[in-house]
C-alpha cells in the first residue's frame, strides 16, 4: 500500500499561495494538501494525506453533486462554484471551488485537483453592507435612501395617512410594507390594491365589498379590501387614477372612518391605516381640477418621495448584489456576481423602469447564465452593446478607480456643481469628495452650485 506519510507532490510554490489546493488519486484519496488548505479546513496535512477527500473536505456538495467527481467523469473543469464546508471545529465556511483533471506523463488520468478560496471575509463584508445599507428589502447607501431608513420607523409609529410619490418601479409598495411591518398593526394584514387597474364599479366592490343582489351576478355577500385589512394597513396604489366619484367615497372613509358596502345602507367602521401611492404629481392634478383638493390634503399628511434609480447610481452595485443573492436563493444557483464589463453597462444605463427594470435584467441574466459570473451575452439585447449607443465611449471594462470617477462626476452634474449636495448624495463627507476628486484628477466645476440650490 502506498505510504502517505510524506507528500511527494508538495511544492513550496503551492504552500506560498493563499488558496487551498489538494489533489486526489483515482481512489479519491488525498495525495497533496497545501498550507492554505490546512488553514481553511483546520485539518493538518499529515492527517489529510491518504484519507478519502469527503472525510477531510466536508463540503455541502460532497454527497450529492461533488464537483471533482463531475470533472473526472466528463473532463470539464468547474470554475468558481460557490459552496461551503464544515471545518475541523464544525464551523460553516463559505468558499468558492475550481476543479481540474490530473494526468500523468503518458496523458492518462491519474486523479484530480481542487482549489478553493475562503470567502468568509467577503460574506462578512456583505452582511455588514446588508445591515448598514438595507432596510426591509429596500437597498441603498445613497444619502436619500439613508435618510429614508432613518425616518421610516418614526413614520411607522404613528397612525397617520402616508402618501408615497415616485415613478413606476421605484419601490413604493416595498416602502408601504416596511411601514406596516414596523407598526403596531404588523400582526394584522397588509392589503394592496392597484386602483388604476379597475373601473369604478369593480373598484368600489373591491374596496368596500357588496351585498347579495347589489348587481347582476352578486349572488352572495362579499367582503372588500377594507374589511380584509381591518386592524392592519391598506395600500392604495396609483390613487391619482381614481375617478372623482371614487375620490368622494375615499374621502368619507378618511374623514369619518366608515364606509358602506355596495348595496347596503348600513355603515361599517374602518379601523385601517391608509398608505397611498402615485406616480403622478397630485398637486398638478388638483390645479387642473381632476383630483379633489380636500382628498389631497387628507392623504398628504405624511409625504415620501422616492428617487429614480438614475438619480442614485451609487446604489447600483448594492442592488445588483441584492438581486443576485435573491435569485441564487430562488433558483438554487451559485452566481458570484457580474463581470466588469457588465457592471459598466449597468452603471451607464438610464433605467426608465427604475429598480423593477434592474431586477428584471438580473432575472433575465440568471436564465442564460450557467457559470460563476454574469457576462455581456447574458444581458437583454438592448444592453449587449449591439448598437453604438449601448455604452458611452470607454466605459466598457471600467475599473474601480474609473467607477469612482464616474460616480463623483455624475453626482456633481446632477447637483449643478454643488460639492456639499454631491457629497451628501454619495454618502461621503465633502472633504472626502475633494480628496478623491484631486486624486482621481476630476476637474471640479467653476460654479460650485450653492447659489443655484441654496446649499451652503
Protein Blocks (a to p, Z undefined) as FASTA:
>chain_A
ZZfkbcfkbcfklmmpmbdcddddfkopafbdcfklmmmnopafklmgopafklmmccfk
lmmmpfklmmmmnopacehiacddddfkopacdddddddddddfkopafbdcdddddfkl
mmmmmmmmmmmmggehiacfbfklmmmmmmmmmmmmpmcdcdddddehilpmmmmmmmmm
mmmklmmccddddfklpcfklmmmmmnopaehkaghiabccddfklmmgoiacddehkll
pcfklmmmmmmmmmnopacdehiabdcddddddddddfbdfklmmmnopacfklmmmmmm
pacddddfklmmmlmmmmmmmmmmmmmmmnopabfbdcfklmmmmmmpgolnlmmlmmmm
mmmmmmmpccfbdcfklpcfklnopamklpcehkgopafklmmmmmmmmmmmmnnopakl
mmmmnopafklmmmmmmmnopacdfbgolmmnopZZ
